[in-house]
Amino acid sequence: MLYGLLTLFSGRFMLAPEFTYLYNQFGATTLRAVHQSLNIEDRVAALIRKERLLNYPEGSSLAEYAFDQHRPIDEQWIREVYHYDNNHYLIICFSYDQAKAFQNVQCFEMDMSFKMVKGKTNTFTISSWDDTKNRIQTYAYVFTNLKTQQGYKILFIKLFEHLGNAVQQPV
């Protein structure tokens, strides 16, 4: 049994019968709650967690943006965090591969009704049907809490500007 435990990684361990046994015995729902030695974390993840705690001790949903800006442009996910004012914002997210694929799109759909974030934040997605893969391809996500014409105008201008800048071709 011990060898089987040593070959598991933490995600797989949560699904293993051994975890169920520990859960029933200790009532813990995470490995860390069973014992500190089960807090499996690699060195890189530990350094990232440490930096996030030092830079954002109270936590921040935008902490990832600060880290993302130091990556090369083809490795970034969060492209811009734009503040209209103190209460309204716009967050543009897409990968380099998504921007590259968007260059070949003949038509697309912008879904403005999807709600996956708690609160007043709306999620907009730009997607289209990909005939070669027979599935819907998503090219960008935009998160915002402003629902005005001016807000939508800025959203579209900034989104298409960033999609073009990522692949160094105008959209």
N, C-alpha and C positions, 0 to 999 in steps of 0.2 A: 504493500500500500504506500509506503514512504517514497519509493522510486516513482510511482505514478504521480504523486503530488509534486515531486521535484521537476517533472517534465511538463507540467501545466503552466501556462501563463495566467495572469490574474483574471482576464475575461473568461477564459475557458474554465478556470477554477470555480467561478460563480455558477456555472452550469453543471459542475461535477457533483456526484452523489456525496463526496466527502464534504463539500460545502454545506449541503443540506444537513448532514450530521452535525457539523459545527454550529449551524444556525439553530438547530433544535436544542443543542446542548447549552449554547451561550446566548441565544436570542439576538445575535448580531446580524446585520444586513450588509455589512461591508467587511472586507478583510482587515482593514485597520482597526475596526471595532473589536475583532477577536483578539488580536495582539499586534503591537507595534511592529514586530519583526515581519509580519505579513504585509506590511505596507510596501509593496513591490513598485519601485519607481527607478527608471534608469537615470544615469547621470545627467543627460541633456534635459529630460523632463524636470528633474530636480532644479537645475540651474534656471530654466525658464520660469518655474513656479516661484523660485526665490526672487528673481528680478521683478516679476509681476507684483509680488508682495511688497518689495521695497519701493517700487514706483507707484503702485496703486494700492496702498494699505487698506482702503475701504472698499476695494473692488471697483471694477469699471467694465461695462459692456464694450467700451471702446478701447480697452487696453491692447487688444490684438492689433488695432490700427497702428499704434505707435511702433510695434514690432514689425509690422508689415512694410512700413515705409523704408526700412533699412534693407529690405530684400531687393534683388534685381527686379526690374519691371516685369519680366516674364515669370516671376514666382509670386507676385503679389496677388492677393485676393480682394482685400478692401482697397478700392481705388481712391475714394474720397469720402470724407465726412464733412458735410457742408452745413453750417448753421445759418438759417434764415434770420433768426433772432434768438433770444434766450430760451424760448419754449419750442421752437420748431427746427427740425433737422432733416437731412437727406443723407443716406448712406448708400454708396454705389459699390456693388460687389460683382466681380467676374474674374475668371482666370484668363491667362494669356491664350490658352487653347480655345476657350469660348469666344474670345474676341476675334481670333483668327478664323474660326468657323463662321462667325457672323458676316465676314466679308463676302461670302459666297451666297448669302441668303437672298432670294428673289422677293419673298414676302414673309412677314412675321406677324405675330399676334402679341399684344400686350395685355396681360391679365391683371386687372386692377382690383379684383374681388377677393383674391386669396388672402386669408388672415391666419398666419401661423405664429404671430408674435402677440403676447399678452399686452393688453392696454390699447392705446390709441394708435399704435404703429401699424401702418398698412404695408404689405409686401406686394411689390409689382414685379412681374417676371416678363421677360421678352423671350418668346420661344417660337418655334416653327416645326412643321413636320419634316422629318428627314427621310426621304424615299430610300436612300441607300441602306439605312439602318432600321427602317420600318419602326420608328419611334419618334416621340416628341423630343426635340433638342432644345434645351434652355440655354440662353446666351448671357443673361445678366439678371441680377436681382437688385432691386432698389427698395430701401426701407425708408419710409417717411411718415410724418404725422401731420403734414399740411395738405389740405384739400382745397386749394384755391387755384384759379387759372394761372396766376403768376407762379405759384409753386410748381404746377405741372410744366409750365414753360421752362423754368430753370431745370427741372428734372430731365426733360428731353434734351435740352441744350448740353448739359453737363454729361449725361449718359453717352450720347453719340460722340461728343468730344473725347471722352475717355476711351471709348471703344476704338476710335481711330488712332489715338495716341499710343495705345498699347501695341498695335501692330504697325505703327508709323505709316498709315494710309488713311486718308479722310473717308468718312462714312458717307 
